[in-house]
Amino acid sequence: MGYAGITTKTSKSGVNNIFARFKHNGKIYPVKNFTKLFGCNTEKQAFDKLQEVKILISQGHDPFITSPTSLNDIFEDWKARMIRKGEWTGFTPSSYTYFYNAYIRNKIGHKKPSKITYRDLTLVQEQVEHLSSSSKNLLKMVLRPIFNEQIKLGNINKNVILELKTYKEGTRESLELRVNEDLTTTIKKLYNTVELYEPTKHSQKHELKFFLYFAILTGTRYGEILKYKKENCYMEKKLILVPSTITKTDEDYKVPIPDECYLYFDSIEKGLLFPNINRGGVYAMFKKFVNLANVELFEGKVISMHDLRKFLLTIMIRDCKIDSVLADTCLNHKIQGVKKHYINFSYQDKIEAYQKYWDYIRVRQENV
């Protein structure tokens, strides 16, 4: 059985090479050696590979480019295409890039995918054992589609990423099962400990307390806070207009600037508000901060910076008697269901809710 455009040529040494000539999307492609490019040994294999090649071309990828070859180069190429095609949006580019740079780039990034072994990958997994299950699973999420494409390109025969363990991402226990004291007591302890906390790195000395104040008082995701720039601040209105490019919801929204942070933000001329705080060090920093605040936790339990959002939501609703939908809006969650068509809280509504929360947790240390 013959295949259109597929031919076999035998070299003088008796080796068969399968060649393909084809036209796709109005463009005629020169003859390609599918044996050398993709390891095809029969015309049927070359024909099947040609169909995959056409799909890749339609997706904007050139399957005949032999470089990039290292995983680092391949990742950068993959990331650019995912962003260009709109498949990576919101926090995905930054979170995937951060994870890759922190745990993959220097460990195995210099290798070709064909040289990366299961042992290499388990060594990377050992580096992330301290992270949450969802963060551990990023290793597979980031690399699996890249290795799948490498199979289609004929560069590897199997996706070794699939052999890695997948961590169960159960719902994190409620705060009541982790914190052995009233949540109001905890958040007040944290608030009052900010002034006492001394960072390990001298470069963070003048910004870490404002980072903590902002996270405690606004419940903003710390990953977003680290991307805030002075250009996003409107000091005369005491607010930050957070651009959609760094928000999880892919929408702009306003966040108030608490009095505790105002002078610090105002003193910055341009650029990042917290340039010396590394996302990778936040976990250890916050754990030390919680210990300094003498937060009472059940044995073996921890709280994270993300839990500050849960503290804010719970206390706003339970103690400050703020409408639950409005409290949820303060965390910039989208209103779900039918309510989204009828409820529209203004920024002023959010400010008033925040002010009640701030007044409630701003107390002197001796009263905690």
C-alpha positions in Angstrom: 0.0 0.0 0.0 1.4 3.4 -1.0 1.1 6.6 0.9 0.8 9.9 -1.0 4.1 11.9 -0.7 5.8 9.2 1.2 8.8 7.4 -0.4 11.6 5.1 0.6 15.1 5.5 -0.5 17.9 3.0 0.1 21.5 4.3 0.7 24.5 2.7 -0.8 25.1 1.0 2.5 21.7 -0.6 2.3 20.0 1.6 4.9 16.4 2.6 4.2 15.3 6.2 4.8 11.7 7.3 4.7 11.0 10.7 3.1 7.9 12.9 3.1 6.9 15.7 0.8 3.6 17.4 1.5 1.4 20.5 1.3 -0.4 22.0 4.2 -2.5 25.1 4.6 -1.5 26.2 1.1 2.2 25.9 1.7 4.4 23.3 0.0 7.1 21.9 2.3 10.4 20.5 0.9 11.2 16.8 1.2 11.9 15.8 4.8 13.8 12.7 6.0 11.3 11.3 8.6 13.8 8.5 9.5 16.4 11.0 10.7 13.9 13.5 12.1 11.4 11.2 13.9 12.9 7.7 13.7 10.3 6.4 11.3 11.3 3.0 9.8 8.2 2.3 7.6 6.1 4.4 5.3 3.1 3.7 7.6 5.0 5.2 10.5 6.0 8.2 8.4 2.4 8.7 7.2 1.1 8.6 10.8 3.8 11.0 12.0 2.9 13.4 9.1 -0.6 13.7 10.4 0.8 14.8 13.8 3.2 17.2 12.1 0.3 18.9 10.3 -1.5 19.3 13.6 1.6 20.9 15.2 2.0 23.3 12.2 -1.7 24.3 12.5 -1.0 25.1 16.2 1.8 27.5 15.3 4.7 25.2 16.1 7.5 24.2 13.7 8.1 20.5 14.3 11.2 20.5 12.1 13.2 22.9 14.3 16.0 20.8 15.9 16.6 23.4 18.7 15.9 24.2 21.5 17.4 21.0 22.9 17.8 21.5 26.6 14.8 21.4 28.9 15.4 25.0 29.9 15.2 26.1 26.3 12.2 23.9 25.6 10.4 25.3 28.6 10.9 28.9 27.5 9.7 28.1 24.0 6.6 26.3 25.5 5.8 29.1 27.9 5.9 31.7 25.1 3.5 29.7 23.0 1.1 29.0 25.8 0.9 32.7 26.6 0.6 33.7 23.0 -2.2 31.2 22.5 -4.0 32.3 25.6 -3.8 28.9 27.3 -1.8 30.3 30.2 -3.6 33.2 31.8 -3.8 35.0 35.2 -1.4 33.5 37.7 -0.4 30.5 35.6 2.6 32.0 33.8 4.1 33.5 36.9 3.4 30.5 39.2 4.7 27.9 36.7 7.8 30.0 35.9 8.5 30.5 39.6 8.2 26.8 40.3 10.3 25.9 37.3 13.1 28.4 38.2 13.1 27.4 41.9 13.1 23.6 41.6 13.7 22.5 38.0 16.0 24.9 36.1 19.3 24.3 38.0 18.6 20.7 38.8 17.8 19.1 35.5 17.1 22.0 33.1 20.5 21.7 31.3 19.6 18.1 30.2 17.8 17.0 27.0 14.4 15.4 27.8 15.8 12.1 26.4 18.5 12.2 29.1 16.1 12.9 32.1 15.5 9.8 34.2 13.0 8.8 36.8 15.7 9.2 39.3 16.4 12.8 38.2 12.7 13.6 38.7 12.5 12.0 42.2 15.4 14.1 43.3 13.4 17.2 42.2 10.4 15.9 44.1 12.5 15.5 47.3 13.2 19.3 47.1 9.4 20.1 47.3 8.4 17.8 50.1 7.8 20.8 52.4 5.2 22.3 50.0 1.5 21.7 49.8 0.2 18.8 47.8 -1.0 21.1 45.0 2.4 22.7 44.8 4.1 19.3 44.7 1.9 18.3 41.8 3.2 21.3 39.8 6.2 19.3 38.8 3.9 17.0 36.8 1.6 19.8 35.6 4.5 21.9 34.2 6.5 19.0 32.6 3.8 16.5 31.5 2.5 18.4 28.4 6.1 19.4 27.4 7.2 15.7 27.4 4.0 14.7 25.6 5.0 17.0 22.8 8.5 15.7 22.8 7.0 12.2 22.1 5.1 13.6 19.1 8.2 15.2 17.8 10.0 11.9 18.0 12.6 13.1 20.5 11.6 10.6 23.3 9.8 7.3 23.3 7.8 7.6 26.6 6.7 10.2 29.1 8.7 9.5 32.2 6.8 12.2 34.0 3.7 9.9 34.2 5.7 7.6 36.5 5.9 10.2 39.2 3.7 10.1 42.3 0.6 12.3 42.2 -0.2 13.8 45.6 -3.7 13.8 46.9 -5.0 17.3 47.1 -7.6 17.0 49.8 -9.4 20.0 51.3 -7.2 21.6 54.0 -8.5 21.1 57.5 -10.6 23.9 58.9 -8.9 26.5 61.1 -10.7 25.1 64.2 -8.9 21.8 63.7 -5.5 23.4 63.5 -5.7 26.5 65.8 -6.1 25.7 69.5 -7.5 29.1 70.4 -10.2 31.5 69.3 -9.5 32.8 65.8 -9.9 36.4 67.0 -7.2 35.9 69.5 -4.9 34.5 66.9 -5.3 37.3 64.3 -4.8 39.9 67.1 -1.6 38.1 68.2 -0.3 38.1 64.6 -1.2 41.8 64.2 0.6 42.8 67.4 3.7 40.7 66.6 4.5 42.4 63.3 6.4 45.2 65.1 8.4 42.6 67.0 9.4 40.4 64.1 13.0 40.8 62.9 13.8 39.3 59.4 16.8 37.1 58.9 17.9 39.0 55.8 19.0 42.6 56.4 17.7 43.5 53.0 14.2 42.8 54.1 14.4 44.8 57.3 12.5 47.9 56.0 9.8 46.1 54.1 8.9 42.8 55.7 6.7 44.3 58.4 4.7 46.3 55.9 4.3 43.1 53.8 2.9 41.3 56.9 0.6 44.2 57.8 -0.8 44.4 54.3 -1.4 40.6 54.2 -3.1 40.6 57.6 -5.2 43.6 57.1 -6.4 43.0 53.5 -6.3 39.2 53.1 -4.7 39.6 49.7 -2.9 36.6 48.2 0.7 37.1 49.0 1.7 36.1 45.4 -0.2 39.2 44.2 1.3 41.4 46.9 4.8 40.6 45.7 3.9 41.9 42.2 2.5 45.2 43.3 4.3 48.2 41.9 4.3 51.9 43.0 2.8 52.6 39.6 -0.3 50.7 40.8 -0.7 52.9 43.9 -2.9 56.0 44.0 -1.7 57.5 47.2 -4.2 60.4 47.3 -7.0 57.9 47.3 -5.2 55.4 49.5 -5.8 52.5 47.1 -4.0 50.1 44.8 -5.6 49.4 41.4 -4.5 45.8 40.8 -4.1 45.1 37.1 -5.8 42.1 35.6 -2.4 40.7 34.4 -1.6 39.7 38.0 -5.0 38.8 39.4 -6.4 35.3 39.7 -9.7 36.4 38.3 -8.2 38.1 35.3 -10.0 41.3 36.2 -8.8 44.7 37.7 -9.8 45.5 41.2 -9.1 48.0 44.0 -7.5 47.2 47.3 -7.3 49.8 50.1 -3.9 50.8 51.6 -4.0 50.5 55.4 -2.6 53.4 57.5 0.1 51.0 58.7 1.5 50.8 55.1 0.8 54.2 53.8 4.1 56.0 54.6 6.2 53.0 53.4 4.3 52.9 50.1 4.6 56.6 49.7 8.3 56.5 50.2 8.9 54.2 47.2 9.6 56.1 44.0 9.0 53.4 41.5 9.0 49.6 40.9 8.1 46.8 43.2 6.8 47.6 46.6 8.5 44.5 48.1 11.6 43.8 45.9 13.6 41.9 48.5 11.0 39.4 49.5 11.4 36.1 47.7 8.2 34.0 47.2 10.2 30.9 47.9 11.1 32.1 51.4 7.6 33.1 52.5 6.7 29.7 53.9 9.6 29.6 56.3 9.3 33.3 57.2 5.6 33.0 58.1 6.2 29.8 60.2 8.8 31.7 62.2 6.5 34.6 62.5 3.6 32.4 63.8 6.0 30.9 66.4 7.1 34.3 67.6 3.4 35.3 68.0 2.9 32.3 70.3 -0.1 31.1 68.3 -1.5 27.9 69.9 -1.7 25.2 67.3 -2.7 21.5 67.7 0.3 19.1 67.5 1.7 18.7 64.0 -0.6 21.4 62.6 0.4 24.6 60.7 -1.2 27.8 59.4 -0.1 29.5 56.2 -0.2 33.0 54.8 -3.1 31.9 52.6 -5.0 31.2 55.8 -5.1 34.9 56.6 -7.8 35.1 54.0 -9.9 32.6 56.0 -9.3 34.6 59.2 -10.5 37.8 57.6 -13.6 36.2 56.1 -14.6 34.4 59.3 -14.1 37.4 61.5 -15.8 39.8 59.2 -18.9 37.6 59.1 -18.9 36.2 62.6 -17.6 39.1 64.7 -18.1 42.2 62.6 -21.5 41.1 61.4 -20.7 42.0 57.8 -22.8 40.5 55.0 -21.2 37.3 53.9 -21.4 38.2 50.2 -19.8 41.6 50.9 -17.1 39.9 53.0 -16.4 37.5 50.1 -16.2 40.5 47.8 -13.5 42.0 49.9 -11.4 39.0 49.0 -12.2 39.7 45.4 -14.0 36.5 44.9 -16.5 36.6 42.0 -20.2 36.4 43.1 -21.6 33.1 42.0 -25.0 31.9 40.8 -28.0 34.0 40.4 -26.8 36.6 42.9 -24.2 37.9 40.5 -27.0 39.3 38.4 -28.6 41.3 41.2 -25.8 42.2 43.7 -23.2 44.9 43.0 -21.2 46.2 45.9 -19.3 49.4 45.4 -15.7 50.0 46.4 -17.0 52.2 49.2 -19.0 49.3 50.6 -15.7 47.3 50.7 -13.9 50.2 52.4 -16.5 50.3 55.2 -16.3 46.5 55.7 -12.5 46.7 55.8 -12.7 49.5 58.4 -14.9 47.5 60.7 -12.4 44.6 60.5 -9.4 46.8 61.1 -11.0 48.5 64.1 -11.8 45.1 65.5 -8.3 43.6 65.3 -6.3 46.8 66.1 -5.8 46.3 69.9 -2.9 46.8 72.3 -0.8 43.8 73.1 -1.7 43.7 76.7 -5.4 43.2 75.8 -4.7 40.0 73.8 
